[in-house]
Amino acid sequence: QRPPCSAARARISARAAPASPMPGNHGLAMQFIARPVLLAFMVLLVALLPARAQSVEELVNQLPEGGFSDRSAIIAQLAATGDTRLVPVLEALGAGELNVVAETGQVVFVRPAGGNVAITDALTGEDAGEVASGAVDRIRVNNSVRRAVRTAIGQLTLLSPDANTRISAARAMFQAADPDNLPLLEEALAAEENPTVLRVVEQAWAVAILRTDAAADDFSRAIDIIVERGDRHALGILNTARANAPEEMRPRIEAGIASIESHLRMIDVAQNVWYGISLGSVLLLAAIGLAITFGVMGVINMAHGEMVMIGAYTTFVVQNIIRVSAPELFDLSLAFALPAAFLVTALIGIGIERGVIRWLYGRPLETLLATWGLSLIIQQGVRSIFGATNREVGNPSWMSGAFDFYGILITWNRFWIVLFALAVFLALLFVLKRTSLGLQMRAVTQNRRMASSMGIRTAWVDAMTFGLGSGIAGLAGVALSQIDNVSPNLGQGYIIDSFMVVVFGGVGNLWGTLVGAMTLGVVNKFLEPYTGAVLAKIAVLVVVILFIQKRPRGLFALK
C-alpha cells in the first residue's frame, strides 16, 4: 500500500483533533484519550514512511536482520523493486552462500584469500578488501526463505524485458514444478507476447497445475500442453501425475502417455538412422582412400589405419603450435590441420609405395605381411615420439555442443563430419572424373597392360594413387580426432570395417563405397540396442561374408 501523502495526513489530523475545547469533565476526558491516540498514529506513520522509501541497497543490508519470516518479507520487497541486479544476490542467499560483515553490516560475497577472505559487495560487485574469516557471518536460510527466494527470482526474471532472461526463468520454473509459482506464472501468461517464451511459460504452468487439485478444465488443458511437448520429460511428468490425479482425469492422462510413447518410438527410429549415418560417414572417410588403392593397385594395405592415426597426430601437433603461437586462431586450427595432414600422409604413402610395395606387385600375401609389419613399425614409432597415452585434441567452438532437430539430438561435431565426408567424396569423384590423373587411374584400374601400352606411366600412377589414398586417410584422421581418442591404436579400430565397406560396396567403385558405408553404419546402429555393440559387429560381419558368397564382386562391381 502507498503511504498517505501530506494532504491526507493533514485531513486525518483535522478529523482526529477536536474543533474546540469541550466543556466539562467529558471534554477533558475526550482530549485525554484523543491526544495519545493521535500521537501514536503519527508515530506509526513516521516509522512506516522511511521503510516505504528505502532503497534497494538498504533493503539488501537488512537481510541479515530479524528472523526467517522477516527475511522472507524483505525478499518480497526486493522482488517488488524489479531490479535485476538482485538475481545473483538472491541466488547466493538461496544457496546459503551470502554473508554479512559483522562489524559494518555490509552484505558481501566472499572468496578465500590466504588466511583471510576477500569480500565483494553483493549488489554492486565492488571489491571491499580483505577481512579475517571470523569477521563475516553466513546469512542463515530455511525452506520458507528458499521458497521466497525462488519466487522472487522468478518475479525478477520471468517479467524481465529481455526474452532470453524470461525463457531461462520459465525453464527453471518448469524444472522446479512448484505450485507456489502459479500466481506468478499466470501473471506472466497474461503479459507474455513472445510465442517462444509463451510456450515455455505454459509448460511451466501446466506441470505446476498437475501437482494441485485444480479445476477439471485447467487440469485437462495442462495435460494437453504436456502431451504436446512430447519428450521423455513429458512422459515422466504424466506418469507421476497419473498416481495422484482425480479418477476422471486418469483415462485422459493414459491416452496422453500412449501418444507420447508412440511419438518417442518414431523419434528413436529417426535417432538410430542419424547414428547410423554418422557412423557411416566415419566409415566412408576411413574406407574411401582404401577403395582407391585396393581398386587401382590390388594392394591389401594393412597400414592404412596408421595413415588415419598419423592424420590425427598431425592435428594434435598443429593445435599445440597454434595454442603456443596464436591462441586466438584456435577455432581455425582444423583449417590448418587438414592440408598438413593430407601432405604428411600422402608423402608417407608415396614413400611406402616406392620403397616397399612396388617390389611386391602380384604377390598379395607378401604385400599383406609387409604392410602389416609397416603398421607395427609406425605404431611403435608414434609411441616413441608421443608416448602410449591418449593425446588431447580440442574441439573448436563451432564443433562443440549439440542441437535438437524435431526431437533428434544432433551433436555439432558429428554433423560437420557428415558434411565433411560428403565433401571429400564429391572432391574425389571430381578428381577421378574430371582430371588427367583420374583418367589415368581409371585406365589402369580397367586394364593395366593396355594403359601401359598406350603410354601411361603405370608406376607413376601407382605412386600417385597410393599417395592420394593415404592423404585421404590423413583427412579421415583429422575428423576422427574430434570424436575419438588420439592414440597409437586409433587406426586399428577402423581397418577391418574399412575392408568390409570396400568389399561389400564393390572394389574400386566410389559409389559402392558410399552405399556400403552408410548401409553398414545404419544396420550396425539398429542392431546395437538389441544385441550390444560387439555382437552387432559380429552379425554385420557374418552378413557381409554371406553376401560376398552370392556376389563376390560386391554391390557395384566394376565392368
C-alpha positions in Angstrom: 0.0 0.0 0.0 1.1 3.5 -0.7 1.8 5.7 2.3 -0.6 8.6 2.9 0.5 11.9 1.4 0.9 15.1 3.4 -2.6 16.3 2.5 -4.0 13.0 3.6 -2.2 13.2 6.9 -3.5 16.8 7.4 -7.0 15.6 6.8 -6.5 12.7 9.2 -5.2 15.2 11.8 -8.1 17.6 11.3 -10.6 14.8 11.7 -8.8 13.4 14.8 -8.4 16.8 16.6 -11.4 18.5 18.3 -12.6 21.7 16.8 -12.8 23.5 20.2 -12.3 22.6 23.8 -15.2 20.5 25.1 -16.6 21.9 28.3 -16.7 19.9 31.4 -15.2 16.7 32.5 -16.5 14.9 29.4 -14.4 17.2 27.1 -11.3 16.8 29.2 -11.7 13.0 29.1 -12.0 13.1 25.3 -8.9 15.2 24.9 -7.1 12.9 27.3 -8.0 9.9 25.1 -7.6 11.5 21.7 -4.2 13.1 22.0 -2.3 9.9 22.9 -4.2 8.0 20.1 -3.3 10.8 17.6 0.3 10.8 18.8 0.6 7.1 18.4 -0.9 7.2 14.9 1.5 9.9 13.8 4.5 8.0 15.3 3.4 4.9 13.3 3.2 6.9 10.1 6.6 8.4 10.7 8.0 4.9 11.4 6.4 3.5 8.2 7.4 6.2 5.8 11.2 5.6 5.7 10.6 1.9 5.2 8.5 2.6 2.2 11.1 4.8 0.7 14.0 2.5 1.4 16.5 2.0 -1.4 17.5 -1.4 -2.8 20.9 -1.1 -1.1 19.2 -0.5 2.3 16.9 -3.5 1.8 19.8 -5.8 0.9 21.6 -4.7 4.1 18.5 -5.6 6.1 18.6 -9.2 5.0 20.7 -10.4 8.0 18.3 -8.7 10.5 15.4 -10.4 12.3 14.2 -14.0 11.9 13.3 -16.1 8.9 9.9 -14.5 8.4 11.4 -11.0 8.4 13.9 -12.2 5.8 11.1 -13.5 3.6 9.3 -10.2 3.9 12.4 -8.3 2.8 12.8 -10.7 -0.1 9.3 -9.9 -1.2 10.1 -6.1 -1.1 13.2 -6.7 -3.1 11.3 -8.6 -5.7 8.8 -5.7 -6.0 11.6 -3.3 -7.0 12.2 -5.2 -10.3 15.9 -4.6 -10.0 17.6 -7.4 -11.9 20.9 -6.8 -10.1 19.3 -8.7 -7.2 19.2 -12.0 -9.1 22.8 -13.1 -8.2 22.3 -11.8 -4.6 19.1 -13.9 -4.2 20.7 -16.9 -5.8 23.6 -16.8 -3.4 21.1 -16.3 -0.5 19.1 -19.4 -1.5 22.3 -21.4 -1.8 23.4 -20.3 1.6 26.4 -18.5 0.3 25.5 -14.9 1.1 27.5 -13.3 4.0 27.5 -10.2 6.2 30.4 -8.4 7.7 29.7 -8.4 11.4 31.2 -5.0 12.2 29.7 -3.0 9.3 26.6 -5.0 8.4 27.6 -5.0 4.7 26.2 -7.9 2.7 29.0 -9.4 0.7 30.3 -12.4 -1.4 33.4 -14.0 0.0 36.3 -16.0 -1.5 39.4 -17.4 0.1 42.5 -15.2 0.1 45.2 -16.9 2.0 44.5 -16.8 5.7 41.7 -14.2 5.2 38.8 -13.9 2.9 38.3 -11.3 0.1 34.9 -9.6 0.2 32.9 -8.1 -2.6 29.8 -6.0 -2.2 26.9 -8.3 -3.1 24.9 -5.7 -5.0 27.5 -3.5 -6.7 30.3 -6.1 -7.2 32.8 -3.6 -5.9 35.9 -5.0 -4.1 35.7 -4.3 -0.4 39.2 -5.6 0.5 40.1 -8.5 2.8 39.0 -9.4 6.4 39.6 -12.2 8.8 37.4 -15.3 8.1 35.8 -14.9 11.5 34.7 -11.3 10.7 32.0 -12.5 8.3 28.8 -14.5 9.2 26.7 -16.5 6.8 23.1 -15.4 6.4 21.0 -18.3 7.5 18.0 -19.6 5.5 15.4 -22.2 5.8 12.9 -23.8 3.4 10.4 -21.0 3.7 13.1 -18.4 2.8 14.3 -20.6 -0.1 10.7 -20.6 -1.4 10.6 -16.9 -1.1 13.9 -16.6 -3.0 12.7 -18.8 -5.8 9.5 -16.8 -6.2 11.5 -13.5 -6.1 14.0 -14.7 -8.7 11.1 -15.8 -10.9 9.4 -12.5 -10.5 12.6 -10.6 -11.3 13.4 -12.8 -14.4 10.1 -14.0 -15.6 8.8 -10.5 -16.0 12.2 -9.2 -17.3 12.2 -7.1 -20.5 14.8 -9.5 -22.0 13.2 -12.5 -23.8 16.2 -14.8 -23.1 16.0 -14.0 -19.4 12.3 -14.8 -19.3 12.7 -18.1 -21.1 15.5 -19.1 -18.8 13.3 -18.3 -15.8 10.4 -20.2 -17.3 12.6 -23.3 -17.8 13.8 -23.1 -14.2 10.2 -23.0 -13.1 9.4 -25.9 -15.3 12.1 -27.9 -13.7 11.0 -26.8 -10.2 7.3 -27.7 -10.8 6.4 -25.7 -7.7 2.6 -24.9 -7.3 3.6 -21.8 -5.3 4.8 -20.3 -8.6 1.3 -20.5 -10.1 0.3 -16.9 -9.4 3.5 -15.5 -10.9 3.2 -17.9 -14.0 -0.4 -16.8 -14.6 0.7 -13.2 -14.4 3.4 -13.9 -16.9 0.9 -15.8 -19.2 -1.3 -12.8 -19.3 1.5 -10.4 -20.1 3.7 -12.5 -22.5 3.6 -11.7 -26.2 6.7 -13.7 -27.4 5.3 -17.0 -28.7 8.6 -18.9 -27.9 8.6 -17.7 -24.3 4.9 -18.2 -24.0 5.2 -21.8 -24.9 7.7 -22.5 -22.2 5.7 -20.5 -19.6 2.6 -22.6 -20.5 4.6 -25.8 -19.9 5.8 -24.5 -16.5 2.2 -23.6 -15.6 1.0 -27.0 -16.8 3.5 -29.0 -14.7 2.7 -27.0 -11.7 -1.1 -27.4 -12.2 -0.7 -31.2 -12.4 0.6 -31.1 -8.8 -2.6 -29.3 -7.5 -6.3 -30.0 -7.1 -7.1 -27.7 -10.0 -10.4 -27.5 -11.8 -11.1 -30.1 -14.4 -10.7 -27.6 -17.3 -7.3 -26.4 -16.1 -6.2 -30.0 -15.4 -7.2 -31.1 -19.0 -5.5 -28.1 -20.5 -2.4 -28.8 -18.6 -2.4 -32.5 -19.8 -2.8 -31.3 -23.4 0.2 -28.9 -23.0 2.4 -31.6 -21.6 1.4 -34.1 -24.3 2.2 -31.5 -27.0 5.7 -31.3 -25.5 6.1 -35.0 -26.3 9.5 -35.8 -25.0 10.8 -38.2 -22.3 10.5 -35.5 -19.6 6.8 -35.0 -20.5 6.3 -38.8 -20.3 7.8 -38.8 -16.8 5.6 -35.9 -15.8 2.4 -37.7 -16.8 3.4 -40.9 -15.2 4.0 -39.1 -12.0 0.7 -37.1 -12.3 -1.3 -40.3 -13.0 -0.8 -41.6 -9.5 -2.4 -38.6 -7.8 -4.7 -37.4 -10.5 -8.5 -37.4 -10.0 -10.2 -40.6 -11.2 -12.0 -38.9 -14.1 -8.6 -37.5 -15.4 -6.7 -40.8 -15.5 -8.1 -42.0 -18.8 -7.0 -38.7 -20.4 -3.5 -39.0 -18.9 -3.2 -42.6 -20.1 -4.2 -41.6 -23.6 -1.5 -38.8 -23.4 1.1 -41.3 -22.2 0.3 -43.7 -25.1 0.5 -40.8 -27.6 3.9 -39.7 -26.3 5.2 -43.3 -26.3 4.2 -43.7 -29.9 5.9 -40.5 -30.8 9.1 -41.5 -28.9 9.2 -44.8 -30.8 9.3 -42.8 -34.1 11.9 -40.5 -32.6 14.1 -43.5 -31.6 13.9 -44.8 -35.1 15.0 -41.5 -36.6 17.7 -41.1 -33.9 19.1 -44.6 -34.8 19.1 -43.6 -38.5 21.1 -40.5 -37.6 23.6 -42.5 -35.5 23.9 -44.9 -38.5 24.6 -42.0 -40.9 27.1 -40.6 -38.5 28.9 -44.0 -38.2 28.6 -44.4 -42.0 30.3 -41.1 -42.6 33.2 -42.1 -40.4 33.5 -45.5 -42.2 33.3 -43.7 -45.6 36.2 -41.4 -44.6 38.3 -44.3 -43.4 37.5 -46.6 -46.4 37.4 -44.2 -49.4 41.2 -44.0 -49.6 41.5 -47.8 -49.3 38.9 -48.2 -52.0 41.2 -46.3 -54.4 44.4 -48.2 -53.6 42.7 -51.6 -53.4 40.8 -50.9 -56.7 43.6 -49.5 -58.8 46.6 -51.4 -57.5 45.0 -54.5 -56.0 47.1 -53.9 -52.8 45.8 -55.1 -49.4 47.2 -52.2 -47.4 47.2 -53.2 -43.7 49.0 -49.9 -42.8 46.0 -47.8 -44.0 44.8 -47.4 -40.4 48.1 -46.0 -39.4 47.7 -43.3 -42.1 44.5 -42.3 -40.3 46.3 -42.3 -37.0 49.1 -40.1 -38.4 46.5 -37.6 -39.6 45.1 -37.4 -36.1 48.5 -36.8 -34.6 49.2 -34.2 -37.2 46.1 -32.4 -35.9 47.4 -32.7 -32.4 50.8 -31.1 -33.4 49.1 -28.3 -35.3 46.8 -27.4 -32.4 49.7 -27.4 -30.0 51.6 -25.0 -32.3 48.5 -22.7 -32.5 48.0 -22.8 -28.7 51.5 -21.5 -28.2 51.9 -19.2 -31.1 48.5 -17.8 -31.9 45.8 -19.0 -29.4 43.2 -16.6 -31.0 43.3 -18.7 -34.1 42.3 -22.0 -32.3 38.9 -22.0 -33.9 40.6 -22.2 -37.3 43.0 -25.0 -36.2 41.3 -27.6 -38.4 41.7 -25.4 -41.4 45.4 -25.6 -40.9 45.4 -29.3 -39.9 43.6 -30.6 -43.0 46.2 -29.6 -45.6 49.0 -30.5 -43.2 47.6 -34.0 -42.5 47.0 -34.6 -46.3 50.5 -33.6 -47.2 52.2 -35.6 -44.4 50.3 -38.8 -45.0 50.4 -38.5 -48.8 54.2 -38.2 -48.7 54.5 -41.1 -46.3 52.2 -43.1 -48.6 54.3 -42.3 -51.7 57.4 -43.3 -49.7 55.9 -46.7 -48.7 54.8 -47.4 -52.3 58.2 -46.5 -53.8 60.2 -48.2 -51.1 58.3 -51.4 -50.3 55.1 -52.1 -52.2 56.3 -51.7 -55.8 58.6 -54.7 -55.3 55.7 -56.9 -54.3 53.1 -56.3 -57.1 51.4 -59.6 -58.0 52.2 -61.1 -54.6 49.2 -60.3 -52.4 50.2 -62.4 -49.4 53.7 -60.8 -49.2 52.1 -57.4 -49.6 49.7 -58.0 -46.8 52.5 -59.2 -44.5 54.8 -56.3 -45.5 52.1 -53.6 -44.8 51.2 -55.3 -41.6 54.8 -55.1 -40.5 54.9 -51.5 -41.5 51.8 -50.8 -39.4 53.6 -52.2 -36.3 56.7 -50.1 -37.1 54.6 -46.9 -37.5 52.7 -47.6 -34.3 55.9 -48.1 -32.3 57.5 -45.0 -33.8 54.5 -42.9 -32.7 54.7 -44.4 -29.2 58.4 -43.5 -29.0 57.7 -39.9 -30.1 54.3 -39.1 -28.5 54.0 -41.7 -25.8 51.5 -44.5 -25.4 48.8 -42.5 -23.6 45.9 -40.7 -25.3 46.6 -37.1 -26.5 44.0 -34.3 -26.2 42.8 -32.8 -29.4 40.4 -29.9 -28.7 37.1 -29.1 -30.5 36.7 -25.7 -32.0 33.8 -23.7 -30.6 31.7 -24.3 -33.8 32.1 -28.1 -33.3 31.1 -28.1 -29.7 27.6 -28.7 -28.2 24.5 -30.1 -29.8 21.1 -29.1 -31.1 17.7 -30.5 -31.2 16.1 -31.3 -34.6 12.4 -32.3 -34.1 13.4 -34.4 -31.1 16.6 -35.8 -32.6 19.7 -34.9 -30.7 22.5 -34.0 -33.1 26.0 -33.1 -32.0 27.8 -30.4 -33.9 31.0 -32.4 -34.3 29.1 -35.4 -35.9 27.1 -33.0 -38.1 30.2 -31.4 -39.5 31.9 -34.7 -40.0 29.0 -36.0 -42.1 29.2 -32.9 -44.3 33.0 -33.2 -44.5 32.8 -36.9 -45.5 30.4 -36.0 -48.3 32.6 -33.1 -49.4 35.6 -35.4 -49.6 33.6 -38.0 -51.5 32.5 -35.3 -54.1 36.0 -33.9 -54.4 37.4 -37.3 -55.0 34.7 -38.1 -57.5 35.7 -34.8 -59.4 39.3 -35.9 -59.4 38.5 -39.3 -60.9 36.1 -38.0 -63.5 37.5 -34.6 -64.5 41.3 -34.7 -64.2 44.1 -36.2 -66.1 45.2 -38.2 -63.1 41.7 -39.6 -62.6 41.5 -40.6 -66.2 44.8 -42.5 -66.0 43.8 -44.1 -62.7 40.6 -45.4 -64.3 42.5 -46.7 -67.3 45.0 -48.6 -65.1 42.1 -50.0 -63.0 40.3 -51.3 -66.0 43.3 -52.7 -68.0 46.8 -52.1 -66.7 48.6 -53.7 -69.7 46.6 -51.8 -72.2 47.1 -48.5 -70.3 50.9 -49.1 -70.2 51.0 -49.9 -74.0 49.1 -46.6 -74.6 52.0 -44.7 -72.9 50.6 -44.2 -69.4 53.3 -44.5 -66.8 51.6 -47.0 -64.6 54.4 -46.9 -62.0 53.8 -43.1 -61.6 50.0 -43.7 -61.4 50.6 -46.3 -58.7 52.6 -43.9 -56.6 50.2 -41.0 -57.0 47.2 -43.3 -56.3 48.8 -44.7 -53.1 49.7 -41.1 -52.1 46.2 -39.9 -52.8 44.6 -42.8 -50.8 47.0 -42.2 -47.9 46.3 -38.4 -48.0 42.5 -39.1 -47.7 43.2 -41.4 -44.8 45.0 -38.5 -43.2 41.9 -36.3 -43.7 39.9 -39.0 -42.0 42.3 -38.8 -39.1 41.6 -35.1 -38.7 37.9 -35.8 -38.5 38.3 -38.8 -36.1 40.4 -36.7 -33.8 37.3 -34.7 -32.9 35.2 -37.7 -31.8 37.7 -40.4 -30.8 40.8 -40.9 -28.6 44.0 -40.0 -30.3 46.4 -42.8 -29.5 48.8 -45.1 -31.4 46.0 -47.7 -31.7 43.5 -45.3 -33.3 43.7 -46.8 -36.8 43.3 -50.4 -35.7 39.7 -49.9 -34.8 38.8 -48.9 -38.4 40.9 -51.1 -40.7 38.6 -54.2 -40.6 35.5 -52.1 -41.0 37.1 -50.3 -43.9 37.9 -53.5 -45.7 34.3 -54.7 -45.1 33.0 -51.5 -46.6 35.2 -51.7 -49.7 34.4 -55.4 -50.4 30.7 -55.0 -49.7 30.3 -51.9 -51.9 32.5 -53.2 -54.7 36.2 -52.9 -55.1 37.3 -49.7 -56.7 33.8 -48.2 -57.0 33.3 -45.0 -55.1 29.5 -45.1 -55.2 29.7 -48.6 -53.9 31.9 -47.4 -51.0 29.4 -44.7 -50.2 26.4 -47.0 -50.2 28.3 -49.8 -48.4 29.5 -47.4 -45.6 26.0 -45.9 -45.0 24.3 -49.4 -45.1 26.7 -51.0 -42.7 26.6 -48.0 -40.4 22.8 -47.9 -40.2 22.4 -51.7 -39.8 25.0 -51.7 -37.1 23.3 -49.0 -35.1 19.9 -50.6 -35.4 21.3 -53.9 -34.1 23.2 -52.4 -31.2 20.2 -51.8 -28.9 19.2 -55.4 -29.2 22.5 -57.3 -29.4 25.1 -55.0 -27.9 28.0 -53.3 -29.8 30.2 -56.4 -30.1 27.5 -58.9 -31.2 26.2 -56.2 -33.7 29.7 -56.1 -35.3 29.8 -59.9 -35.5 26.4 -60.1 -37.0 27.3 -57.5 -39.7 30.5 -59.4 -40.5 28.6 -62.6 -40.9 26.0 -60.9 -43.2 28.8 -59.4 -45.3 30.5 -62.8 -45.6 27.2 -64.4 -46.7 26.6 -61.6 -49.2 30.1 -62.0 -50.7 29.3 -65.7 -51.2 26.5 -64.7 -53.5 28.1 -61.6 -55.1 31.8 -61.9 -54.9 32.4 -58.6 -56.6 30.2 -56.6 -54.2 27.1 -54.4 -54.7 28.6 -52.3 -57.6 31.1 -54.3 -59.5 33.4 -52.6 -62.0 32.9 -53.7 -65.5 
